[in-house]
Amino acid sequence: MNDLFYAFGIALTVMAVVVAFVGMRMESFPSKPVMIGTLALMGFLVVGSAAFGVSLAREEHEHREAEIFEYRAEQAGEVEEGEEPISDQPTDEEPVQGGDLALTSPEAGDLLFEPDTLEAEAGEVVVTYTNPSEVPHNVAIEGDGEDLAQSETVTGGDSADATAELEPGEYVFYCSVPGHREAGMEGDLTVK
């Protein structure tokens, strides 16, 4: 399709140069039939160039959207077909239990928590998040669609706490920095 766009554009340019050159050499140029034919051909070339230009722009837009989708999938921890996602790979670590929970994320700034599951006893639960990267992150606790606690946003090895009084049940912890949760930066908190 690129070739047709360039072919139409080159033909239009060559035709414009020829018409200008012939017009300067002849006094009676153009005659009515030549003018009608020339205008028709130029109109066809202009419409063809525009149509192929729009088509190429659409293809480029779709290509860019696919690249953005792939980038976001990589940032969210998704992997190629046939590989296990990071969160589904077996680990030797058991979920942390107790009222004081430790949470971190990769130093490279990936949008995920380590670990992505936590367990605690009912009562006051303190999630201490340490961010080793320069990408700003925090941790928030949500239950039944309601935010229950949120830490300060930290970078560069700093830590912050999210503290909430929790009853037994299932909760979600996530990063509330815009776009981070949507990219996969969240996990499950089970309170017994």
C-alpha positions in Angstrom: 0.0 0.0 0.0 3.0 2.3 0.6 4.0 1.8 -3.0 0.6 3.0 -4.3 0.7 6.1 -2.2 4.1 7.0 -3.5 3.1 6.2 -7.1 0.1 8.4 -6.9 2.1 11.2 -5.3 4.9 11.0 -7.9 2.4 10.8 -10.8 0.7 13.9 -9.5 4.0 15.8 -9.1 5.2 14.8 -12.6 1.9 15.8 -14.1 2.0 19.2 -12.4 5.5 19.9 -13.7 4.5 18.8 -17.3 1.4 21.0 -17.3 3.4 24.0 -16.0 6.2 23.4 -18.6 3.8 23.0 -21.5 1.7 25.9 -20.4 4.7 28.2 -20.4 5.7 27.1 -23.9 2.3 27.3 -25.7 0.1 30.4 -26.0 -3.2 28.6 -26.6 -2.7 26.0 -23.8 -4.8 24.4 -22.7 -7.5 23.7 -25.2 -10.9 22.8 -23.7 -10.6 19.0 -24.2 -7.0 18.9 -22.8 -8.1 21.0 -19.8 -11.0 18.7 -19.0 -8.8 15.6 -19.3 -6.0 17.2 -17.3 -8.3 18.3 -14.5 -10.0 14.8 -14.5 -6.6 13.1 -14.2 -5.3 15.4 -11.6 -8.6 15.0 -9.6 -8.2 11.2 -9.8 -4.6 11.4 -8.6 -5.4 13.8 -5.7 -8.3 11.6 -4.5 -6.2 8.5 -4.8 -3.3 10.0 -2.9 -5.6 11.2 -0.2 -7.3 7.8 0.1 -4.0 6.0 0.4 -2.7 8.6 2.9 -5.8 8.0 5.1 -5.4 4.3 4.8 -1.7 4.4 5.7 -2.5 6.7 8.7 -5.1 4.2 9.9 -2.6 1.3 9.7 0.0 3.3 11.5 -2.5 4.1 14.3 -3.4 0.5 14.7 0.3 -0.5 14.7 1.0 2.1 17.5 -2.0 0.9 19.5 -0.7 -2.7 19.3 2.8 -1.6 20.5 1.2 0.3 23.4 -0.9 -2.7 24.4 2.2 -5.0 24.3 4.2 -2.5 26.4 1.4 -2.2 29.0 1.1 -6.0 29.1 4.9 -6.3 29.7 4.7 -3.7 32.5 1.8 -5.5 34.1 3.8 -8.7 34.3 2.0 -10.5 31.5 4.3 -12.7 29.4 4.4 -14.4 26.0 2.0 -17.2 25.1 3.3 -20.5 26.5 5.1 -18.9 29.5 3.6 -18.7 33.0 2.8 -15.2 34.3 5.2 -14.1 37.1 2.4 -14.2 39.7 1.5 -17.8 38.8 5.0 -19.2 39.0 5.6 -21.3 42.1 7.5 -19.7 44.9 9.1 -21.0 48.0 7.6 -18.1 50.1 4.5 -18.7 52.1 2.1 -15.8 52.5 3.1 -13.5 55.3 0.8 -13.8 58.4 0.2 -11.5 61.3 -0.8 -7.9 61.9 2.4 -6.4 60.5 2.9 -7.2 56.8 5.8 -6.3 54.6 5.4 -5.5 50.9 7.8 -4.3 48.2 8.0 -4.1 44.4 10.9 -4.7 41.9 13.7 -2.2 41.9 13.3 -1.8 38.1 10.0 0.0 38.8 7.7 -2.8 37.4 4.0 -2.3 38.2 3.6 -5.2 40.6 3.8 -6.0 44.3 6.0 -8.7 45.9 4.4 -10.8 47.2 1.0 -10.4 45.5 -0.9 -12.2 48.3 -0.9 -11.4 52.0 -2.6 -13.0 55.1 -3.2 -11.5 58.5 -5.1 -12.0 61.6 -8.2 -9.9 62.3 -7.6 -6.6 64.1 -5.2 -3.8 63.3 -3.4 -4.7 60.1 -0.3 -2.6 59.2 1.0 -3.0 55.6 4.5 -1.5 55.4 5.4 -0.9 51.8 9.0 -0.3 50.8 9.7 1.1 47.3 13.2 0.4 46.1 12.7 2.2 42.7 12.5 5.8 41.5 9.0 5.1 40.1 6.5 6.6 42.7 4.2 3.9 44.4 2.1 3.6 47.4 -0.2 1.0 48.9 -4.0 1.2 49.6 -6.3 -1.3 51.2 -9.8 -1.8 49.8 -12.7 -3.8 51.1 -16.2 -4.1 49.5 -15.3 -1.4 47.0 -14.4 1.1 49.8 -10.9 2.5 50.5 -10.0 1.6 54.1 -6.4 2.9 54.3 -3.7 4.4 52.1 0.0 5.0 52.6 2.0 8.0 51.5 3.6 7.7 48.0 7.3 6.8 48.3 10.4 6.3 46.1 14.1 5.5 46.3 14.0 2.9 49.1 11.6 4.8 51.4 8.8 3.0 53.3 5.2 4.0 54.3 2.4 2.3 56.2 -1.2 1.7 55.4 -3.0 0.8 58.7 -6.6 -0.4 59.0 -8.8 -2.2 61.5 -9.9 -5.3 59.5 -12.4 -8.1 60.2 -12.1 -11.6 58.7 -12.7 -11.5 55.0 -11.1 -10.9 51.6 -9.5 -7.5 50.8 -7.5 -6.0 48.0 -4.3 -4.0 48.3 -3.2 -1.8 45.3 -1.2 1.2 44.2 -3.4 4.3 43.9 -1.0 6.2 41.7 -3.1 6.8 38.5 -2.8 4.0 36.0 -0.8 1.6 38.2 -3.6 -0.5 39.5 -5.1 -0.7 36.0 -1.7 -2.0 34.8 -1.8 -4.8 37.4 -0.3 -3.4 40.6 -2.7 -5.0 43.1 -2.9 -8.1 45.2 -5.2 -10.1 47.6 -5.2 -9.7 51.4 -6.9 -12.5 53.3 -7.8 -11.7 56.9 -8.7 -14.7 59.2 
